Amino acid sequence: MTGRSRNDAGQAFPIYVVMVAGLLFLVFAFFAVGKASALRNGAQGAADAAALAAAQQTREDFGDPFLASLPGNMLEQFLQTRLVTGCPAAQGLAAANQADVVSPCQTTRAGYRDRIEVEVEGRKPVDSSVIPGTENKFAKATATAIVEFRCLGWKALDFNDDGVQDLYIFPCGEAGVVEIAPGSPPPWSQVSKILYDVHLVDN
């Protein structure tokens, strides 16, 4: 009986080794999947921040050309031809979140709305010892932000009947009403967030 027990134990030992090795592999594999998921979430956060930064910088840069278009009665033209200028700001926010912008901002325009799409790549590789090739795999993510003129048209008043508008009134729904006198406009920082909405959208 003793000889048979020892023989059975000797036969079972390789099975135990295989089982332990398999369990260790699963543990490392789950760890790799968890790390990849965390890096993907981090990359998405960086993409969101970068897209919002680009949109917010663009809204800030609208100030001078927007106000300059008022005395020239060229507001409609400006709203249709404005430039998206905030893309360099995207890299700064991406870098602050351990990522890099991997392609230029993709911008599209529809009416008074601009879409700014940013793609980023995280700086930390998955680098799992149990999944070949992951030492060169980096998480990527894309985010899209909107810069939208939210006011329901505008009313221009010419007090002197000289063809030059003296006051613009912008009703902007729940955001409020903005009054801008081209000759003495308020600081752009006070009115930009009412005139323009910035937010993320699903890709």
Salt bridges, closest charged atoms under 4 A:
ASP100 OD1 - ARG123 NH2 2.94
ASP114 OD2 - ARG82 NE 2.59
ASP114 OD1 - ARG109 NE 2.85
GLU121 OE2 - LYS140 NZ 3.86
GLU148 OE1 - ARG113 NH2 3.32
ASP197 OD1 - ARG150 NH2 3.90
ASP197 OD2 - HIS199 ND1 2.80
